[in-house]
Amino acid sequence: MRGFWSLLRFKRRVEERGVIAWDCNEKSLDGFNPEIGWVRVDLRRLFHIHRVYELKRRRLQSKASRKPSLRRVLEKYSRRER
């Protein structure tokens, strides 16, 4: 697996407080710093919202193929997922 680097640019001088290694999964964002320890951001609620709109869009796609008036509604849900 190849490493991933993120570069942050600041307009003012910022004192560094160490480095955190991040791991991103579907349901959590985990970070580790030897001085701080583990940092965990729970993304389950965000994943749930994403999944709900994905299922709504899937149902609308099947209905919009038969009923053209639903295409506008489908476009609305497709924009929300971007």
C-alpha positions as a printed NumPy array, in Angstrom:
array([[  0.   ,   0.   ,   0.   ],
       [  1.333,   3.408,  -0.891],
       [  1.493,   6.222,   1.638],
       [ -0.692,   9.291,   1.424],
       [  0.591,  12.727,   2.347],
       [ -1.484,  15.769,   3.124],
       [  0.026,  19.242,   2.94 ],
       [ -1.564,  22.113,   4.848],
       [ -0.61 ,  25.703,   4.111],
       [ -1.05 ,  28.499,   6.627],
       [ -0.97 ,  32.244,   6.042],
       [  0.406,  33.016,   9.48 ],
       [  3.128,  31.324,  11.458],
       [  1.861,  28.35 ,  13.419],
       [  3.837,  26.502,  16.026],
       [  3.936,  22.793,  15.273],
       [  2.686,  20.548,  18.033],
       [  3.615,  17.239,  16.482],
       [  2.416,  14.936,  13.763],
       [ -0.749,  12.837,  13.685],
       [ -1.077,   9.764,  11.462],
       [ -4.655,   9.482,  10.13 ],
       [ -6.624,   6.45 ,   8.962],
       [ -9.976,   7.002,   7.256],
       [-12.629,   4.273,   7.112],
       [-16.325,   4.297,   6.217],
       [-17.451,   4.793,   9.792],
       [-14.512,   6.421,  11.594],
       [-11.545,   8.727,  11.211],
       [ -8.723,   7.533,  13.478],
       [ -5.553,   9.408,  14.31 ],
       [ -2.515,   8.616,  16.439],
       [  0.104,  10.84 ,  17.99 ],
       [  2.707,   9.42 ,  20.403],
       [  2.258,  12.402,  22.749],
       [ -1.552,  12.643,  22.659],
       [ -2.49 ,   9.036,  21.961],
       [ -5.464,   7.924,  19.879],
       [ -7.944,  10.392,  18.401],
       [-11.187,   9.007,  16.983],
       [-13.875,  10.846,  15.044],
       [-17.105,   8.88 ,  14.733],
       [-18.571,   9.07 ,  11.203],
       [-21.439,   6.582,  11.638],
       [-24.121,   9.294,  11.502],
       [-22.592,  10.722,   8.335],
       [-22.379,   7.255,   6.761],
       [-26.039,   6.623,   7.687],
       [-27.163,   9.833,   5.933],
       [-25.096,   8.913,   2.866],
       [-26.632,   5.429,   2.766],
       [-30.218,   6.742,   3.134],
       [-29.808,   9.104,   0.173],
       [-28.11 ,   6.369,  -1.847],
       [-31.127,   4.073,  -1.362],
       [-33.596,   6.882,  -2.153],
       [-31.699,   7.685,  -5.331],
       [-31.644,   4.007,  -6.353],
       [-35.436,   3.701,  -5.963],
       [-36.004,   6.945,  -7.855],
       [-33.758,   5.818, -10.709],
       [-35.863,   2.735, -11.299],
       [-39.101,   4.765, -11.203],
       [-37.734,   7.685, -13.272],
       [-37.012,   5.355, -16.169],
       [-40.774,   4.754, -16.439],
       [-42.033,   8.174, -15.307],
       [-40.158,  11.185, -16.754],
       [-41.662,  13.674, -14.266],
       [-39.533,  12.122, -11.509],
       [-36.289,  13.115, -13.234],
       [-36.268,  16.532, -11.509],
       [-36.592,  14.872,  -8.113],
       [-33.828,  12.448,  -9.043],
       [-31.553,  15.353, -10.026],
       [-32.18 ,  16.947,  -6.611],
       [-31.096,  13.825,  -4.732],
       [-28.14 ,  13.272,  -7.055],
       [-26.879,  16.818,  -6.346],
       [-27.107,  16.246,  -2.594],
       [-24.791,  13.273,  -2.78 ],
       [-21.957,  15.162,  -4.446]])
